[in-house]
Amino acid sequence: MAITDNVRKALADATPLYAAAGTVDLAAAKLREVPPLLEKLRGEAPERLGKVRATDPKVVQERVTQQAKDVQTRLTEVIGGVELDLRKLRDNAQDFALQQVGRAAEYAVKAGETYNGLVDRGRGAVKTWRGEAADHVEDLAVVIEAPAPARPSAEPAQPVRKPTAAKRTTPKKPTQAKPAE
């Protein structure tokens, strides 16, 4: 029975759907930023292409060769300076593993926060798509404008008395109620 309840809860939970709606809304917002960016790149493209065409291939080749020599020199220094101290390597490996566990936990927390943010954004987007956001504002305005109900006091306003045989009261004329429209 517990499995059935868990499946029912999982299927009834709309949180993943809200997260998907939030993702769609975020993607739509980001896509609105693309056309201005493309216009900017389109304006800069001729300038950049002109610079690439004017560049001398020999200068580029010399730069690449120099960078390759620098990388090779650094690698030789690092590889040549490695000590084979097993205890030091083990300690470094443990430190590295602990750092990675910490980073994984940090990323898990960030992922949870991002997921919750997308869920909140999705709820707002769904309400906006359905037109419920305006209804909610109207409901809120009605609640704010509504007068506060009078607080009931601890004592009744008038005690209810039964007519006694000793006192005769004259009956009041019944008032006619207006029919509800």
ABEGO torsion letter per residue (X at the ends): XAAAAAAAAAAABAAAAAAAAAAAAAAAAAAAAAAAAAAAAAAAAAAAAAAAAABBAAAAAAAAAAAAAAAAAAAAAAAAABBABAAAAAAAAAAAAAAAAAAAAAAAAAAAAAAAAAAAAAAAAAAAAAGAAAAAAAAAAAAAABBBBBBBBABBABBBBBBBAABBBBBBBBBBBBBBX
